[in-house]
Amino acid sequence: MTEAKAHLKNYRQSPRKVRLVAGAVRGKSIAEAIDILSFVPNRAALPLQKLLASALANAKSQNIATENLTIKSLMVDEGPTLYRRRPRSRGMANPIRKRTSHVTVVVTEGVPKKSKKAKSSKLTANS
C-alpha cells in the first residue's frame, strides 16, 4: 500500500489539548475528518484541518488515488518547551512552561475501519 505523510512541527499548543481533537478523527476517511474538524470548536481544529489538506496534496503529488484515502495514523508528540518567568511578590518568580506539539499524519488507500461500539448493558427498565 502506498502512503503519504505530512508534519506539523513546533505548533504552539500543548499536546494534551491537541490529542483531544486528534482522537476525534483518527481512523476516519479524509473527507469525513475534514468535515468533522470544520465543526469542532477547539483551537487545534484548524491547524489539523490544514495538515490533512497538506497530506491530501502530498498524496496527489505521489499519484495516489484520493477517492478513498484513510487516516492510518495521527500522532501528537511533545515538542520543545519554552520556559518563561512570571514575577511574583517579594522579588520571587514562578516558572511558566509554554508547551509545543509535533503532529504527524499518515494517510493510506483503503476503507476506514469501523470502530467497535460499546456493548449495551443488560439492565432493563423492567423490575
PyMOL commands that set and color helices and strands:
alter all, ss='L'
color gray80, all
select helices_A, chain A and resi 15-25+30-39+45-61+89-91
alter helices_A, ss='H'
color red, helices_A
select strands_A, chain A and resi 3-11+69-78+82-87+93-98+101-109
alter strands_A, ss='S'
color yellow, strands_A
deselect
rebuild
show_as cartoon
